Amino acid sequence: MRLLLAEDEQDLREAMVEILKQHHFSVDAVENGEEALEYIEFGDNYDCLILDIMMPVMDGISVIKALREQKRMIPILVLSAKSEIDDRVLGLDTGADDYLVKPFDVQELLARIRVLTRRPINEQTSTLTIGNVTLDRANYSIQTEKGQLVLPNKEFQILELLMVNPQNVISSDAIFSRVWGLDSDADQNTVWVTLSNLRRKLNVVDATLSIKSVRNVGYTLEVTQ
């Protein structure tokens, strides 16, 4: 799941990125509202925008207004040191989906993100199943009749992306930007290495689900008998 964080306080921004990555989110981070709009316009789709209100260049309220005027319905969680009721009402009335006052508890932040990013794939469960493979989003594992394995963060994110889009071929560039983020220092070879490791994990549990490479296009899922 991919998040965009707009926060001008560098220490807080870096700390939040680290926390979110530890909880299996892919995060792009910017320091002002103008950059946030550019990332949303030109980047891959984001599952949620975490937005500070008081930022240089363009403030958070202006970002919300711009996004909603463009009919972009990305979920928006506002972060602000302003705790007055009028400030909360302004953020929500402008088009934000939720409002969290600084300083905040990490567990509350994660809970609010989970609420805003819930997907309707299976409303009663956190699992996805294709072939004999079940991906459990709650504990980041894959399971078949043979057993269960917990996946490392990037492998989990790649498999989730492919399983959410089972009929599509996902390009290497799309996987890279979605899982590693636009500002990552990694290179495209990292995608290939991570996919190779993920394929080995699928083999270990005798999965009937495999990751197929489509030459010069990308990757997709294939169910074998």
Secondary structure, 3 states (H helix, E strand, C coil): CEEEEECCCHHHHHHHHHHHHHCCCEEEEECCHHHHHHHHHHCCCCCEEEEECCCCCCCHHHHHHHHHHCCCCCCEEEEECCCCHHHHHHHHHHCCCEEEECCCCHHHHHHHHHHHCCCCCCCCCCEEEECCEEEECCCCEEECCCCEEECCHHHHHHHHHHHHCCCCCECHHHHHHHHCCCCCCCCHHHHHHHHHHHHHHHHHCCCCEEEEEECCCEEEEEECC
